[in-house]
Amino acid sequence: MDLFFTVLSDLFTFHNILLTFGGAFFGILVGAMPGLSSVMGLSIMLPFAIRVGGVGSILMLLGIYCGAVYGGSITAILINTPGTANSAATCLDGHPMALRGEAGRAISLSTTSSLIGGLLSAVVLLFTAPLLSRFALKFGSAEYFALGIFGLSIVTSVSSTENVLKGILGALLGLFLATIGMDAINGEPRFTAGSVFLLGGINFVPVLIGLFAFSQGLISIEEYNKNLKHQRTTTQKIKGVFPSKEDMKLCLPTFIRSSIIGIVIGIIPGTGGDIASWVAYNEAKRWSKHPEEFGKGAPEGIAAPEAGNNAVTGGALVPLLTLGIPGDSATAIMLGALMMVGITPGPLLFVEQTESVFTIIIGLFLANFFMGLIGYAGVRLFAKIADVPKWIMTPIVFLFCIVGTYALNHTFGDIVVMFVAGIAGFVLLKVGFSVPPIILGMILGKTIENNFRRTYVIYNADFSVFFTRPISCVLLIIAVLSLVYPLIMPMIMKKRKEKKEA
C-alpha cells in the first residue's frame, strides 16, 4: 500500500495530468482521421515523449494509445468511415443508428463501451498479468492458424442469413488480395503483374476506406441524381450525453463479454483490436435475443466492437510487461519508449522495477478516464456533424478518403487502390454482397497462410497437429460450427414447423 500511494502521488501532479489529458485528446483526433491509426499517432509523438522523459512520457503515450482506439468510432458512426481498422465493425450498427437521428445515442454508447472495456482491461492487467501471460505462451503456429480460421468464420454474423454464401465468397476474395505481393516464405512475387508497387502487397487500410467510405459516397451521389438533392439528414435529438438506463441494461452482458474477448485476444502477441472487434461483434450477435436487428442499428452492435477493441489496450500490455513481447504494433512502439526511459520489460520487471509497473498500470486507468471524459464532453458536438446535408457531407467524405489514404504512406498508388476498392464496393453492394468479409479476409489472410505453412514445415506435413493440440482443435471446431449453423438452421426450423403443422 505504501508503494501504491507513492505511485499515486507521483502520477497526480498537474504536469502528468496535463500530459495524459493532452495525449488522450491528440489520440482521439488521430483515431477520428481516416487512414491514421494509434501506431501512427504514437510514432509521431514518440520523439516528443522521449524529450519529456520520465513518467510523463509514458502517460502521454498511454493517453494517445487509448484515445486513438476510441476515436475511430466517431467517424465510423457519423459518416460510415472507420477512422481506424479497429472501428470497422462499429460501422455496421453505428451508422444506421446515426441515420435514424440517434447519432448522440450511438456515440454515447461507443464512449461508454470504450471506457468499460479499457477500465476492465486495466483491472485485469493489475491483478492477473503474470497468470494470463502463461496462456499466451501456449500459442504456436497451429493455434495462430486456428485463430485466423475462427476469425474468418465471423462472415456468418456480418452477412444476412440468405447471403452467407456471398459472405464466404467475399472472405475468399479478401484472402486472395492478401496473397498479392512478395511471398514471405520463399521471397517470390505473387500476382503482382510486374508492378513494383504491388511487391509490398495491398495495404488493407486504403481498401477499407474505399469499401466503406468511398462506396457510400458514390451511393449518396446516386441518391442525389434521383432528385434527392434537397434531402437532409434527420435532425439529431440528443437527450443526454450518457446512455439511457434501458441501453445500459440491454448492453451490460455485451460490455462484460466483449471486454473479456478483447483482453484475451490482446494478450495473444500478433493480434490486435481489429480482430477483437469482429470476434466481439460475432459473439454479441450469437448471444442476442434479436440477432435480426444487427446491421440495422442495434445498441449491442456498437457496444460489442468498441468494448472489445478498447479492452485490447490492457491485454496487449500483459505480454509486453511480463515477457517483453509486444502484443501489437502500438505496444511495439511502447516497448521502445519504455526502454528509452530506463524501464526494461520482462520477467524481472515486477521484481526489480515494481514502482514502474504500478505507474504504467495506474497510468492506463488515468488514460481511459480522460478518454471517456473527452468522449462524453464531445457527444453533442460530434453529433452535430450528422446534421450536415448530404450534398455538403459527400464531398467532405471524399476529401477525407483521399487525404487519409495519402497520409498513410504518401504514395499516389494507395489513392488508386482506394478508388478501385470504392468502385468495386459500390458494385458489390448493388448485387447484394457484404463488404466486411472482404476486409476480414485481407486482415487475417497473412496470419492464416504464414502459420499454416510454418506448421507444415515444423511438423513435417502432419496435419493432425491442428486437432491434437487442444486450443487449436477447439477454435477450429467452433469455426466450423459458426459457418454451418446459419446454413442448416433454417432447414431445421422448417422441418420443425412442418412437424407441428402435421
Steps between C-alpha positions, in 0.01 A plus 500: 500500500791735569628438148151552358459840667852599398412432136173694535683803638744488209227466239249757622700812433381779272778424253418130468124552491541758223720264298250212538204721406689646204600153384141373515372806314765468229431125476126558444578747220740253339254213533218703345707577190445224238828339401679589822536263794625466854832377359538813290403725790749332732770518232445872445511583871774258603790748455311761701416246772865398532591866531247537784654195669410322822149406606342776291617346171338164580175665610481705182554192280238304695256787445567497125464123488161493675367812328584383148325166545182678611523788252448276198140437606400868459530513121388136474168602655454841340618453141543122474876548474699307762781720622705186571466134406398434863169680441398339171246276678348806672382626159254211471264628770644841592427670168146359462423634848638841398282497187199448727583829669668336801863593447527627858370170632745307283801709609406482867473120470838491326658717769355291783602174334853627440530624858373173652721289272807708576444508877427127525817423306694722742351308795602170341848637434527603864406165653567223249779605262748220586226234495354603164840531337549124547192437287645709216815287506293195403429647158711355221459510123213247509306712752555820298372324187192377687442848642509642145249241377279576800517868407390421144198311630366838611380555140182326611421776749582796274293357212126448497384137513404490132836652401733275701634345181573846361671582829723193463581602141589848626733350761667289231548816291664666801726198547607524136579871535713413806718272286598779261862610547822334606473147638615522863641145494697469175523865390324451163261769365137388467216649290685831460466519119853636491409805712766619744229670708329165566817326623422618852145368475175693516462700819154425640448855635448660153276205412308546825451874434393431142255221583338672797523873434559567130232251393250669734589833340417353160168374635427852629570640152259245354231616741577860411436418135163354597371848590598465865740794491295693756487211745663572835603256764258456788541766765691346785311487828741488791329441831820453698865417468467170686322183379148445630427249774333278241810498279729431796283211618483357148874534432643407842560132412651611168734743679636224723516223239663721235752639749608148594536412131709812439725432800568140396568593136718792610713264709578287193802662327446591136126561524330834546185707547373433147472126566359557849227732371377247243510207741313705762240604242455138394445381855262787579284401204523131590380565858241764412128429535437706186790434258287620208541858625879493456605708203198725545613702800506253791653649818694178568649530149675817617578386854667174398774615260584811701528315832702229326753721321557726800548201731792401277698798637543342842524147366782592260701643791499161677757327272685831465560544874537137604687356202634801315295392194281770337137392467449714188665773291406775745655323796813439290543878498422505872777243552754730338378796706519305827855390432602855409384626841677219686215250545587152373192277453540130575463240776719697743311827456250418778787431740761760408276790390174447684431874526528535122247218450246669728565829327412353160192314627356798691593719204280278283208564736567874475526493120167317468336743741605801292401322180149452640485856634588650162260263325202593719584871480505482121182297441283802415768652278574174318130431438455836327719373216222260402262798442709625207305456170613214279587729210757665727606190693570281194786717362644521853493118525683477165758750625550299819544186292767653278691686771483210747617250239788718381609570859552128554813455285511821293459305177262560210467124457303473824250754368455292183439190713245692706316618185492148354381353832231769526361432153518123561324546835223703334440220246518225764247677722265529205508126434447408864852427621614591851814715526637397846592141398741638239677707765505200735661289231770760440573552870522131581645374171868528586446361850324195359741436213829559684405294803359216290824478302708534815309215663539294181878536521539457877285185521612341171164536323314328787165679490368308801684750720213746448269258681737349755586838654199590724479876438533460123243220493241697700539811283461300179191316626337830600590649161338210310187517715480877444507452123258206487244618757344787294472271196333202667294684763232623253454141376469370857246769587306420182481130588389580856228727364380231260485246784295735716257570216470128431 
